[in-house]
Amino acid sequence: MSFITFDLNCEDGHWEIGVLYRRSEGPPPCPECGKARKNGWYPKGASVATTVGMWKPLTHDGVTYETREDWNAYKAVVERNTGQKIVEVSNSDRHERADFHKHRAWEARRARGIDSQQWAEIVRERKNGYDPISGRHFGRSQ
């Protein structure tokens, strides 16, 4: 039993944003006119408050924040009381950081003069309990 969330529109042009329904049952009928609905993107230029359409209740540390304003107020209190910020990270930021760390690891290997084939051998040796870079045995008593 899997659920799915979509923006749904009916044949008469009624829209409902973020409708949760069972995938096996298909979209529910329109609550206003009762006609069949299909999923789609909310039309560009349509008047909808983004805080309503884009925000879902968020639970953080056991507290549920119903609106974006509540969440921003909580973040301001945390910053004021602790001096630390709550940072919201998007998927693109995560990918950029992952790429940065991969590149930094590659530069470190290149600085040691290790190519990809040698790195594969090092990984294989480490799985067997020996680190060829430091010369230490670990994991197994020898």
N, C-alpha and C positions, 0 to 999 in steps of 0.2 A: 504494500500500500504506500505509494509515493505521492507526495503533494507537490504542487507547482504554483508559482505566483506570476501573474501576468497583468498587464493593463488590458481591459476588455472593452470592446465596443459592440453595440447591437446594430441591427439594420437601420434603425431610426436615428442613429448618431449619438446615442447616450454613451458616455464614457464612465468607467469606474477604474480607479487606479489601484494596483497592488492587490488584486483579488486572489485569495488562496483557495485552491480547489484540488480535488483528487484527480490525478492524471488519467486514471482509468475511466472516470465518469465524464470527463470533458468539462468545458466551461458551463457554469450554471446559467439559467435564463436571466434576462434583464429584469431587475426588480421594479423598474418603472413601467415597462410596457409588456414584459413577459416574452419577448421575442428572443430568438437564438442570438448568441454572441460569439465573437471570435477574438483571438488575442491580436495585439498590435501595439505599436508605439503611440503614445499620446501625441496628437497632431501639433506640429510646430506653430507657435504663435497663439495657441489656445490660452485662455486666461485661467490659470490655476495657480494657487499659492504653492510655491516650491517647498515651503516647510511642511505642508500637508502631503504633497505628492512624493517628496524625497526622504522624509524622515519616518522611521519606524521606532517604536518605543525601544529604548536601550537599557539593559540591565548591567550595571557596573558596581562591583563590591556589594551586591545584594540590594542595591537601590535602583528602582526603575525610573528613568527620565522619560516623560511623555512627550516633551517638545524639545526642539533644538535649543531654545532659549534656556530651559532648565539645565541642559547639559553644559552650555557655555557658562552659565552662572556657577555651576559646580567647578568647572575648570578654573574660573577666576578665583574662587575661594581657595582651591588647592595651591594655585600660584602665589596668592597673597600670604597664606599661612606657612607654606613650606619653601617658597622660592623656586620650586620646580614646576616645569610646564608639563602638561599632558599633551603629547604630540600625536596627532592623527596621521597615520601613514597610509598612503594609497598603494595599490598593487604596483603601479609604475615606479614608485619610490623604492619598494622592496626589490624590484628587478634591477634597478640602477645600483642599489647597494650590493646586491649579489654579484652583478657584473664587475663592480669595483673590486670586491674582495677576490674574485677569481683572477682578475687582471693583476692584482697585487701579489697573489700567490705565484702566478706565472712569472712575474718579474723577479721574485725572490729565487725561484728555481733557475731562471736564466742567469742571474748573477752568480749562482754557484756552478754554472756550467752544466746543468742537468737538462737533457732534452726529454721529450715525451716517452721515448722507449726506456730510457734510464729511470724515469719516474715510475713507469709501470713495474719495473723490476724492484724498485724500492718498496712500492706498495705491496707487492707479492711477498717480499722478504719480511715486511712488518707483519703481515698476516700469519707468517710462520713463527713469529716471536723474536725476530732479529731486526735491529735498526742499523742498516749499513752506514748511515751518515754519522751516528754517534758511536757505533761499534758495540752497542749494548744488547744483551739478551733480556727478554722480558716475557712474562706470561707462562713460561715453562722453566722448571729448574734444570740447570745443566751442570 
